[in-house]
Amino acid sequence: MVKTALITGGGRGIGRAIALAFAREGIRIAVAARTAEQINQVAAEIGNDSIAIVCDVSDPQSVSHMFSELPEIDILVNNAGIAESATLVNTPDELWHRHLSINLSGTFYCTRAALPAMLKKGWGRVINIASIAGKTGAPYIAAYSASKHGVLGLTRSIALEVATSGITVNAICPGYVDTEMVSRGVERITSRTGRSAEEALDTLKKMSPQNRLVTSEEVAALAWLLASDEGRGINGQGINVDGGSVLF
């Protein structure tokens, strides 16, 4: 029986890499995001009856509609997310609520919708893309860090709740990943400090003992382990893919 995986935020970066990696393993792929053009491109690239569906994970009605249009999901990857920066005193309510609604509530809404079918089958995988910021915090990203701390708490609680049901729930905590999101971070550093893009990127690289950015494919490789039968003993974990950054 072919399993179906839903990857939110699947149109680019980590989500796209996970979709491609899972497809190579024979998983039927559904990719969701707010931007139709990107997910349509990923679905076309994969082929094999892949599904592209527009969804705003911060909207519970949009999530409910998405699940009503999809086949039963065996593997859920909650990857949709945003990352913006500001000092705490300059963090507007809108920025704060945006991070909580997309990064945290979106993970909750999608997991709540996916679990009934998994519980019925007695098998399922939920993989939440968190961040090392959900473990350590950092200046200027209070909203982002708080939302990712919440994702880790949610992960652990659900993992214990379904532990005897053949379902595992885990989080992956990447460091800085070579994606469009980091590219936007480099642009912000450049605009605020006057440093060149190369200097700004070098600053991010130096946050890792390996002096490099993580690749999306590295995150996807771990996601596949967690999704596989061989990963069934891993549950309730937040696994770092960061080159050792949290040790600094």
N, C-alpha and C positions, 0 to 999 in steps of 0.2 A: 504494500500500500504506500503510495507516494505521499510524503508529508508536505504540508503547506506552511510556509513561513511568511509572516508579515513583518516588514521592516519599515518603521516610521522614519521620516526624514531620510527616505531612501533614494533621493534624487542626486545626491552628491556626497563627496567625502567619505566618512566612515560608513554611512548607511549604504552607499553604492558599493563599496568594497565588500561589505558583508553580503549584500544581495548577490554579487557575482560569485563570491566564495561558496555560498550555500547552493547556488545553481549548479556549480561544478560538481557538487556532491549529490546531485539528483533531486534536490528539493524544489518543489514548485514555489515560485516567488510572487508575493504581492508587495508592491512598494507604494508607500503613501507619503504625501507631503502637500503643502499648500500650493506649490508651483507645478501645474500640470505638465508644462513643457519638459521639465527635468525628469519627472518620473516616467513620462511616456518614452523618453529617450532610453532610460535604463531598462524598461520593460521590453522595448524593441531590441535592445542590445542582447538581452538574455534570450528572448523568444520562448519557445516551449510553453505556450499558454500563460505566460507571465501576466500579472494584473497590475495596472496602474490606477490608483484611486485617489482623488483629491480629498484631503481631510485636514481640518484644523484640530489638532489634538487637545487644545485648550478649551474646546467647545464640546460639552458632553453630548449634545444632539448630533453634532457632526461625527463624533466617534460612534454613536449608536447607529447612525445611517451607514457608516463604513462597514461595520460588522454585519449589518443586515444584507449588504451587497456581496459579502465575501463568503467563500466556503469556510468550513470550520478550520480554525487556526491551530496548528500543532506547536509552532514555535513563534513566539512573539519577541521581537527586538525593539525595545523602546529607545529609539535613537534621536527622535526629533528634539531639538533644543536650541537655545540661543545663549549667547554670552556677550554681555555689554559691561562696560566699566564706568565707574564714577566714585568719587569719594563719598563716604556715607552721608555727609551733610548736604551733598549735591545730588543725592539719589532721589528722584521724584517718585511719587506713588506709582505712576504708570510703569516706570522701569521695574520697580520692586514686584508689582503684581504680574507683569509680563513674564518675569522669570519663574515665579511660583506657578503661574497658570500653565505655561508651556512645559517647563522642565519637570515639575513635580506633579501637578494635577493631571497633565497629559499622560504621564506614566501610570498614574492611578486609574484614570478613565479607561485606558486601553487594556490594562491588566484585568480590571474588573469585568470588562466585556469578554475577554478571551478565556478566562478561567472556567466558566461553566462547561464548555465543550471539552476542555482538558480533563476536568474532574470526571466527566462522564466516560471518557475514554480510558482514564487511568494512566495517562501519559501526557507530558507537556513540558515545554521549556520556556521560561521567561528570562530574557537577558536585557538588563537595563544598562544603558551607556551613561555612567556617572562621570566622575573626574577625580583626580587627586585633590582638587580644590574642595571636594566633599569630605576629605580626610584632614586636610591641613589648614585650609583657609589661605587667604593672601590679601594684601592691601588692594583697595579699589574695586573689589569684586564681591562685596558683601551679599548682594542679591543672588548672584550666580552661585557663590559658595554655599549659601544657606539652602538654595534649592537642591543642590547636589548632595548636601548632608541629608536633606529630607529623602532623597531617592535611596540613599543607603539605608536609612531607617525603615523605609517602606519595603525595601528588598528583604531585609532580615526578618521583618514581621511576617510577611507573606510566606517566606521560605519555611518558617516554622509551622505556619498554619496548614500548609499542604504537603509537609514532609513525608507523610505516609501514603500519599496519593499517586505516586509515580511522577510527580512534577518537581522540577527544581527551579529555583528562582535565584539568580545571581546578578551581580553588577560588575562591569568592567570600568576601571578607573584609569583612563589614559592621562598621560602628561600632555605636553604640547605636541599636537599631531600636525603633520604637513598637509593641511587642508585650507579651504577658502576661509574658514573661521579664523585661523591663525594669520592668514594673509591680511585680513581686516584688522587684526590686532597689531600687526606690523605697521599698517597705515596709521592707526591711532597713535602709536608710539612716535612715529615720524612727525605727525602733525603737531603733537604736543611738546616734543623735545627738540625738534630740529635736526635730529640725527638722521643719517641716511637709512634707506630700507635695509641695506646690508648690515649696518651697525645694529639696527633694531632687531633684525633676525638673529644676529650673533648673540644678542642679549638673551633671547629666548632659548637658544641652543645651550648656552652656558648654564641654564637652570638644570640641565641634566648632567650627571657624571660622565655620560657617554658623549657629551658635547654635540648632540644632534637632536633633530625632531623624530618622534615616532612616526611610522608610516601607517596609513589606514589598513594596509594589508596585514600588519602585525596585530592590530586590533581584531581584524576579521578572523585571523587564525585562532585566536583565543575564543572568539565567539563560536566558532565551529566546534571546538572541543567541548564547550559548555552545552552546545545543542545536541551533541552526539550521545549515543548510548554509553560510550566510554567515559563520558563526563558525569554520569549519574550520581557519583559519590560526592560531587562538588555542589554544595547547596548553602545558600545564605551568605555567600562570600562577596567581598568587594576586592577584586584582583587588580593590582596595579600593572599597567603597561607604560612605564615611564622612564626606563633606563636607570632607575634608582634615585629619581629626583626627590622623593620624600625622605631619603636618608640624608640629604644635604642639611 
